[in-house]
């Protein structure tokens, strides 16, 4: 009985590992990733292609997210990434060191994903951020995205930025359009699906354009002061009534 149980456990484990799909997480010269505003040298220089990364995690971090194939879009505020409809695959990428910038290297191209089984067609999106937002740690970034809003080409109500005003103008966040494809691997012998269309893509619809990372705004200290005075005045007025 024990031998049977052990065999079943090993079989289940092998099946789970084998079922994980593979994707090619390398973009091309036609799918550069950009910033939309002037930033400090640590966040890529002036507006344009994101710069080559240096050090652990690089200057820029990118993550692959999947959803059911029935999900075809994301709202500008990207709050759906915090719900159960989207899953982070665990696959990160950083900028390559190419001088042209805007390029992604995700685990030497072919990488195993979590929650995207081999041969299964899922919707997917790439999310990117400057490493000063949360490094290569989606959970850290996730907690800051909660309740954030996007308007006028900029992010507002970004928790980490509010607690660290120095990030204002130096922090960026954004996402690609939503597309779909079947992950490679499995018994069908499918090759790794190229997310950006940089290889054979008979398995779906790769991304054919890059995307922008938008600046994170932080109210000036005077704005906080005025808000505080306004709140205090309202409280005093209520007490007098």
N, C-alpha and C positions, 0 to 999 in steps of 0.2 A: 504493500500500500504506500509506504514511504517513497519507494523507488518511483512509483507511478506519479505521485504528487510532485516529486522533484523533476521528473521528465516533463510534466505538463507546465511547470513553472518556467523551465528553461526554454520550452517550445514557445510559450507566450512571449517571453522576453526577446527571443530571436525574431519572432514575427513582428513585434513592436518596432524593433530597431530596423528591420528589413523594410518595414512599411514607410519609413520616413523618406520623403522625397528629396530631390536635389535640384538646385537652381544655380544659374550662373549670374553672379552679382557683380558684374563689371560693365560699366557704361562705355559709350563711344563718344567721338568728337561731335556728334549731332545731338547728344543728350546731356550736355554739360549742366551742372548744378551751380546756381548763382546766388549771390546776396543782392538785396534790392536797395541797400543804403550804405552810406559810408560807415566804416567800422575801424576799430583800432587794429594795429598790425597783428595782434594775437587772434583776431577774428577775421583775417583775410584781406585787410587793406580796403581800398575803395570798392564801390559797387562793381559787381562783375563775377567772374568765375571764382568759386571757393578755392583757396590756396592749398598747396601741398601740405599735408600734415607732418608733424614732427613729434617724436616722443610717444609714450604709451597712449594709445587711443587716438592719437592724431589731433589736429586742430578742429576737425569736423567729424561727427558721428552720424551714421545712417542705420536705420533698422528696417527689416522687412516684416510687413503685417499682412495677414490674410483674413478673408471672410468668405462666407458662402457665396457661390457664384451668382446668387440672386441679388447680392449687394452690389450696386453699380456706381455709387458716388459717395463722397464725403462732404459734409458741410464745411464752410470756411473756418469755423471755430474748432473743427476736428474733435469735438467732444465724444463722437462715436468711438474713438479709439479707446475710451475709458469704459465702454460698455462691453457686454458679452458678445456682441456681434463681430468684433474684431479680435484677432489673436496675434500676439507678438511671436514670431517664429523662433526667437532666440538668435537670429542671424544678424550680426553687426557688420558694418563696413566703415572704412575711413577713407580720407582722400589719399590718392597716390601722390608720390613726390614729383610727378611730372610738372614742369614749369608752366604748362598751359593751364593748370588748375581745372576745377570742375569735374575731376575724374574720381571714380569710386573703385576701391579694391575691397572685395568682401571675401576674405578667406581664400585667396589665390584663385578666385573665380568660382569653382564648384564647391558648394557647401550643403550640408545636411540641414533640413528644416524640421521644426517641431510643429505639429498641428497641420501639416500640409503633406498628406500621404502621397506616395508614389502613384502616378496615373490619375490622381484626382484633380479635377479642374476647380480651382478656387479663384476668387477675385483677390487682387493684391495691390498694395500701395507701398511706396518707400517714404519713410519719414526721416527728416534730417534736422540736426541742431548743432550749434556751436558747442564745443566741449565744455565751455565755462558754464553752461546751463546745468549739466548733470553728469558730464563724462560719459563713459560707455556703460551706462546704467539706466535702462528704461524705467525701472521702478522709481528712481529719483526724479526723472523728468516727468513721469506720469503724475506724481503727486502735485507738481507745480502747474501742470496743464489744467487741472481740475478747476472749472469755473472761468477759465480764460476766455477772452473775447477777441475777435479779429475784425478790425474796421479801418478804413482809410489806408490800407497797406501796412498796418502795424498791429502788433499784439499788445493787448492791455489786460490788466488784472492777472499778471503772471506772478505767482507767489514768490518765487526765488528772487525776481527782480525787485519786487517791493521791499524785500528784506535786505537787498543789497543794491542800492541805487547806482553803484559803480558799474553795474552791468548795462545800464541804460545806454543804448546806442552801440553796445558791444556784444549783445546776445541776439541770436537768431533762431528761428524755428519755422518749419514748413513741411509740406508733403507733396508728393507727386499726384497726378491724376490716378484714378482707379482703373486697372485693367484686369485681364484674366489669363490663366494658363494652367496647364497640367504639369505638375512636378515630375521630374525624371526618376529613374530607378525602378525597383520592383521587378516582378516576373515578366512584365511586358517589354523590358529592355529599352525603355524610353531614355533618351539622353537628357542631361540636365537642361531645364528650361531656362533660356536666356531672358532675364527680366527686362533688359534694355535692348533686346534685339541685336545683340552682338554675335550671334551664332545661329545655328539652325533653329527655327521656331515653328515647326509644324504642329506644336502642341497648344497653341493659343495666340494671344494678341499681346506682344511685348510693348513696353513703353517706347514711343517713337520721338518723344521730346523730353527735355530736362524740366527742372522746376526751380522755383525761387524759395529761398529761406528769408522770411520777413523779420524785420527788426522788432525787438521787444522794447516797448516804451515804459518809462517809469516817471510818474509825476514829479515835478520839481519839489524840493523841500517846502517852498512857499505854498504850494498847492495843498500839501498835507497840513500845513499850519492853518490855512484858511478853512479847510474842511473841519479841523478840530475846533476852531473858533465858532464856526456855524453850528456844530453839534452842541457845544457848550451853551450857546445863546438859546437854542431850542429848549434845552433842559431847564434853563433858568426861567424862560417864559412859561413853560408848563407848570413849574413849581409855584409861580406867582398866581396863575389862574386857580 
